Amino acid sequence: MVQIVALLNSKGGSGKTSSAVNLAAALGEGRPRVLLVDLDPQASASAWLGTPGGQDGLLEVLHGSGMLPVLDTSAPGVELVPADTRLEGAGERGLAAPVAARHLRAALANLPALWDIIILDTPPTMNALTFAALAAAGHAIIPAEASAMALAGVRATVATLGEAREAINPDLALAGILPCRVDARTALSRAVLAALSAEYGRQVFKVSIRESVRLRTAPFHQKPITAYAPGSSAAADYRAAAAELRRRLAR
């Protein structure tokens, strides 16, 4: 059975797209075929994997017509439904959240059985596209940058997941909170990790994604960190996070 995992955080700059791209790539190395769906009109995940933004298709699917466009990527084992930049201001284009949710869930359910895991990268704001992703997903991951505002963003996102379970998807589960951009040499990073663990316990991934210059450089080269710098600490961290995710999904 295919696992559908949405990555979201109500706070921008949380490592959401970086984690969506690099978890997908690390999972793809381990044999399962992975489909990454870029629901963010900014198209950052699509550009990172060598696909320009502005691809058409998702808007029609969310309105109930058309098929999900699936493209190859620069990451082995990973295919992509590219972002549709027309979804910027989706509400102004007549896209209602319940309609988008219903049609995205149906479109993913009707895909051929080619992928083991589907990763949904969501917008940095809670809108109709995020609502649709939460309606379709079985699990959610909250990436949390080790910064002063991390805890507030995680709390707001956990509250959103609770609302989504009550309103649209009672089967939605939190796969975990993934700490990102962690520099264990700093008191701030250590304090953020301690605060997350104290409040959320085993819901926090045991793996943390360490701060990395190479990780910040990888999008320029249109490769995931596992291909751009396969021996780097960030590549090792995302491989370990992918292995931990598989274990969490198997529970």
Secondary structure, DSSP 4 states (H G I P E B T S, - for coil): --EEEEE--SSSSSSHHHHHHHHHHHHHHTS--EEEEE--TT-HHHHHTT--S---SHHHHHTT-S----EE-SSTTEEEE---GGGTTGGGGT--HHHHHHHHHHHHHTS-TT-SEEEEEPPSS-SHHHHHHHHH-SEEEEEEESSTTHHHHHHHHHHHHHHHHHHT-TT-EEEEEEEESB-TTSHHHHHHHHHHHHHHGGGB-S---B--HHHHHGGGGTS-HHHHSTTSHHHHHHHHHHHHHHHHHT-
